[in-house]
């Protein structure tokens, strides 16, 4: 029930169909909202099935149905847009790399630093179950935890389109930095108060908002620096950078939580996220300096 990462091919398609360049980033927000609405309905349906007495293993197996259906829709109902340009020889890798602007590579450093503190949000389910304690029944505990995760995804879905709208009208990088800062605050709340259900609920809401900002505006910021013919490759590099950071952070958070060291797990995430915020804030400052 983790948040799905939509391939760039679909994201770019939904953005291109908006028809106007100044609506591009609203399209990214709209795509994220639709994606997150699916991530809301999944936990809610899982909660209903658990309340009906269906075993957890069976609930997991039923997730194959929408997954296979989604793959079938992409395979049978979509068509790739054809291009009229003739096939060109494969470009030299060094020449391609040299065409990526320096600011894009610097941006990736900030993304990686923040990603090292941006662990999988499915840990929120585990934290909610632990916070509810051993006195609750297993199905009831899982159901309430799933409802809290549905709340997280609902908040993210509600925030996605306004974030895209804001990205059309403001400088995108400072808004993204603010979202990163919200992520650091979220991890700080988890580090200090994760055993309190009200505090955990606040952290879940904050997480939903910052995830919407991050996943909507990271692509938008990168696109402003990427040449049009290198955007697909650039978004692929961005996704790879995110994946490396998210995997590393999820590994150390999971291992430390397993050892009962939750303060260290989320504390390290705070430090890594703060490094990403500072790096990105430095980029914002450098972009505002007058060019000599």
C-alpha positions as CSV (number, residue, x, y, z in Angstrom):
1,X,0.0,0.0,0.0
2,X,2.9,2.3,-0.5
3,X,2.5,5.3,-2.7
4,X,3.0,4.4,-6.4
5,X,5.5,6.2,-8.4
6,X,4.0,7.0,-11.8
7,X,6.3,6.5,-14.8
8,X,7.3,9.7,-16.5
9,X,5.8,8.6,-19.7
10,X,2.3,8.9,-18.2
11,X,3.2,12.1,-16.4
12,X,4.5,13.8,-19.5
13,X,1.4,12.7,-21.5
14,X,-1.0,14.2,-19.0
15,X,1.0,17.4,-19.0
16,X,1.2,17.7,-22.8
17,X,-2.5,17.3,-23.2
18,X,-3.2,20.5,-21.2
19,X,-2.4,22.4,-24.3
20,X,-0.9,25.5,-22.6
21,X,2.7,25.8,-21.4
22,X,1.7,27.7,-18.3
23,X,-0.7,24.9,-17.2
24,X,2.1,22.3,-17.4
25,X,2.8,22.1,-13.7
26,X,-0.9,22.1,-12.8
27,X,-1.1,19.0,-14.9
28,X,1.6,17.4,-12.8
29,X,-0.4,18.3,-9.7
30,X,-3.6,16.9,-11.2
31,X,-1.7,13.7,-12.1
32,X,-0.4,13.4,-8.6
33,X,-3.9,14.0,-7.2
34,X,-5.4,11.2,-9.3
35,X,-2.6,8.9,-8.4
36,X,-3.0,9.6,-4.7
37,X,-6.8,9.1,-4.8
38,X,-6.0,5.6,-5.9
39,X,-3.6,5.3,-3.0
40,X,-6.5,6.4,-0.7
41,X,-9.0,3.9,-1.9
42,X,-6.6,1.0,-1.5
43,X,-6.1,1.4,2.3
44,X,-9.8,2.1,2.8
45,X,-10.8,-1.0,0.9
46,X,-8.1,-3.0,2.9
47,X,-9.6,-1.6,6.1
48,X,-13.1,-2.7,5.1
49,X,-11.9,-6.2,4.2
50,X,-10.1,-6.6,7.6
51,X,-13.2,-5.4,9.5
52,X,-15.1,-8.1,7.6
53,X,-12.8,-10.7,9.0
54,X,-10.8,-11.5,5.9
55,X,-7.2,-12.6,6.7
56,X,-4.4,-10.2,6.1
57,X,-2.7,-12.6,3.7
58,X,-5.9,-12.8,1.6
59,X,-6.1,-9.0,1.5
60,X,-2.6,-8.8,0.1
61,X,-3.4,-11.4,-2.5
62,X,-6.4,-9.4,-3.7
63,X,-4.1,-6.5,-4.5
64,X,-3.0,-8.4,-7.6
65,X,-6.3,-7.7,-9.2
66,X,-6.0,-3.9,-9.6
67,X,-2.3,-4.2,-10.3
68,X,-2.9,-6.6,-13.2
69,X,-5.9,-4.5,-14.4
70,X,-3.7,-1.4,-14.5
71,X,-1.0,-3.1,-16.4
72,X,-3.6,-4.4,-18.9
73,X,-5.0,-0.9,-19.4
74,X,-1.5,0.5,-20.2
75,X,-0.8,-2.4,-22.6
76,X,-4.1,-2.5,-24.4
77,X,-5.6,1.0,-24.2
78,X,-2.7,3.4,-24.6
79,X,-0.7,4.2,-27.7
80,X,2.6,5.9,-27.9
81,X,2.7,9.1,-29.9
82,X,4.7,8.7,-33.1
83,X,7.4,11.1,-34.1
84,X,8.0,12.3,-37.6
85,X,11.7,12.7,-37.2
86,X,14.0,10.2,-38.9
87,X,16.1,7.9,-36.8
88,X,19.4,9.4,-35.8
89,X,22.6,7.7,-34.9
90,X,23.0,6.9,-31.2
91,X,24.6,10.0,-29.6
92,X,27.9,9.9,-27.8
93,X,27.5,9.5,-24.0
94,X,30.0,12.2,-23.2
95,X,28.4,14.7,-25.5
96,X,25.0,14.0,-24.0
97,X,26.3,14.5,-20.4
98,X,27.9,17.8,-21.3
99,X,24.5,19.1,-22.5
100,X,23.0,18.8,-19.0
101,X,23.4,22.1,-17.3
102,X,25.5,22.4,-14.1
103,X,22.5,23.5,-12.1
104,X,20.7,20.2,-12.9
105,X,23.6,18.2,-11.4
106,X,23.7,20.5,-8.4
107,X,20.0,20.0,-8.0
108,X,20.4,16.2,-8.0
109,X,22.9,16.5,-5.1
110,X,20.2,18.2,-3.0
111,X,17.6,15.6,-4.1
112,X,19.9,12.8,-3.0
113,X,20.8,14.4,0.3
114,X,17.1,14.9,1.2
115,X,16.3,11.4,-0.1
116,X,18.7,10.0,2.4
117,X,16.1,11.1,5.0
118,X,13.0,10.4,2.9
119,X,12.2,6.9,4.0
120,X,9.2,4.9,2.8
121,X,5.9,6.2,4.2
122,X,4.6,2.7,4.8
123,X,6.6,2.8,8.1
124,X,3.8,5.0,9.3
125,X,1.5,1.9,9.3
126,X,4.0,0.1,11.5
127,X,4.4,3.1,13.8
128,X,0.6,3.4,14.1
129,X,0.2,-0.3,15.0
130,X,3.0,0.0,17.6
131,X,1.4,3.2,19.1
132,X,-2.0,1.5,19.4
133,X,-0.3,-1.1,21.6
134,X,-0.8,-4.8,22.2
135,X,-4.2,-4.4,23.9
136,X,-6.1,-3.8,20.6
137,X,-7.0,-6.8,18.5
138,X,-4.8,-7.6,15.6
139,X,-7.5,-6.9,12.9
140,X,-8.6,-3.7,14.7
141,X,-5.0,-2.5,15.1
142,X,-4.3,-3.1,11.4
143,X,-7.5,-1.5,10.4
144,X,-6.9,1.7,12.3
145,X,-3.3,1.9,11.1
146,X,-4.6,1.5,7.5
147,X,-7.1,4.3,8.1
148,X,-4.3,6.6,9.2
149,X,-2.3,5.7,6.1
150,X,-5.4,6.5,4.0
151,X,-5.6,9.8,5.8
152,X,-1.9,10.4,4.8
153,X,-2.7,9.7,1.1
154,X,-5.9,11.7,1.2
155,X,-4.0,14.8,2.5
156,X,-1.4,14.3,-0.2
157,X,-4.1,14.0,-2.9
158,X,-5.8,17.2,-1.7
159,X,-2.6,19.1,-1.6
160,X,-1.2,18.0,-5.0
161,X,-3.2,20.2,-7.3
162,X,-2.9,23.4,-5.2
163,X,0.9,22.8,-5.2
164,X,0.9,22.5,-9.0
165,X,-1.2,25.7,-9.2
166,X,1.2,27.5,-6.9
167,X,4.1,26.2,-9.1
168,X,2.6,28.1,-12.1
169,X,2.6,31.4,-10.2
170,X,5.7,31.3,-8.0
171,X,9.3,30.4,-8.3
172,X,9.2,26.7,-7.9
173,X,12.5,26.0,-6.2
174,X,11.8,28.0,-3.0
175,X,8.4,26.3,-2.7
176,X,10.2,22.9,-3.0
177,X,12.7,24.0,-0.4
178,X,9.7,24.8,1.9
179,X,8.3,21.4,1.3
180,X,11.7,19.8,2.1
181,X,11.7,21.8,5.4
182,X,8.2,20.4,6.1
183,X,9.6,16.9,5.6
184,X,12.4,17.6,8.1
185,X,9.8,18.9,10.6
186,X,7.8,15.7,10.1
187,X,10.8,13.5,10.8
188,X,11.5,15.6,13.9
189,X,8.0,15.0,15.2
190,X,8.4,11.3,14.6
191,X,11.8,11.3,16.4
192,X,10.4,12.9,19.5
193,X,6.8,12.0,19.8
194,X,6.0,8.9,17.7
195,X,4.6,7.0,20.7
196,X,1.8,9.6,21.0
197,X,-1.1,8.9,18.7
198,X,-2.1,12.6,18.4
199,X,1.5,13.5,17.5
200,X,1.7,10.7,15.1
201,X,-1.5,11.8,13.4
202,X,0.0,15.3,13.1
203,X,3.1,13.9,11.5
204,X,1.0,11.8,9.1
205,X,-0.8,15.0,8.0
206,X,2.5,16.9,7.6
207,X,4.0,14.0,5.7
208,X,1.0,14.0,3.2
209,X,1.5,17.7,2.5
210,X,5.3,17.5,2.0
211,X,5.1,14.4,-0.2
212,X,2.7,16.3,-2.5
213,X,5.1,19.2,-2.7
214,X,8.1,17.0,-3.3
215,X,6.6,14.7,-6.0
216,X,4.9,17.5,-7.9
217,X,7.7,20.2,-7.9
218,X,10.8,18.1,-8.2
219,X,10.0,17.3,-11.8
220,X,8.9,20.8,-12.5
221,X,12.1,22.3,-11.1
222,X,14.2,19.9,-13.1
223,X,12.3,20.6,-16.3
224,X,13.2,24.3,-16.1
225,X,16.9,23.4,-16.5
226,X,16.7,20.5,-18.9
227,X,16.8,20.9,-22.7
228,X,13.5,19.8,-24.2
229,X,15.1,16.8,-26.0
230,X,16.8,15.6,-22.9
231,X,13.8,15.8,-20.5
232,X,13.0,12.1,-20.6
233,X,16.6,11.1,-19.8
234,X,16.8,13.9,-17.2
235,X,13.6,12.7,-15.5
236,X,15.0,9.2,-15.5
237,X,18.2,10.3,-13.8
238,X,16.1,12.2,-11.3
239,X,14.0,9.1,-10.6
240,X,17.2,7.1,-10.1
241,X,18.6,9.6,-7.7
242,X,15.4,9.5,-5.7
243,X,15.3,5.7,-5.7
244,X,18.9,5.5,-4.3
245,X,18.2,7.9,-1.5
246,X,14.8,6.4,-0.6
247,X,16.2,2.9,-0.6
248,X,19.2,3.8,1.6
249,X,17.0,5.7,4.1
250,X,14.4,2.9,4.2
251,X,17.1,0.4,4.9
252,X,18.7,2.2,7.8
253,X,15.3,3.3,9.3
254,X,14.0,-0.3,9.1
255,X,17.1,-1.8,10.7
256,X,17.1,0.8,13.5
257,X,13.4,0.4,14.2
258,X,14.0,-3.4,14.3
259,X,16.6,-2.8,17.0
260,X,14.2,-0.5,18.9
261,X,16.3,2.7,18.2
262,X,13.5,4.8,16.8
263,X,15.1,8.1,18.0
264,X,18.3,7.3,16.1
265,X,16.3,6.2,13.0
266,X,14.3,9.4,12.7
267,X,17.2,11.6,14.0
268,X,19.5,10.5,11.2
269,X,16.6,11.2,8.8
270,X,16.4,14.7,10.2
271,X,20.1,15.3,9.8
272,X,20.1,14.1,6.2
273,X,16.9,16.0,5.3
274,X,18.4,19.2,6.9
275,X,21.5,18.8,4.7
276,X,19.2,18.6,1.6
277,X,17.3,21.8,2.7
278,X,20.5,23.7,3.3
279,X,21.9,22.7,-0.1
280,X,18.7,23.7,-1.9
281,X,18.5,26.9,0.1
282,X,22.1,27.7,-1.1
283,X,21.0,27.1,-4.7
284,X,18.1,29.6,-4.2
285,X,20.4,32.2,-2.8
286,X,22.9,31.7,-5.6
287,X,20.2,32.1,-8.2
288,X,19.2,35.4,-6.7
289,X,22.7,36.8,-6.8
290,X,23.3,39.4,-9.5
291,X,25.2,38.1,-12.4
292,X,28.5,39.9,-12.9
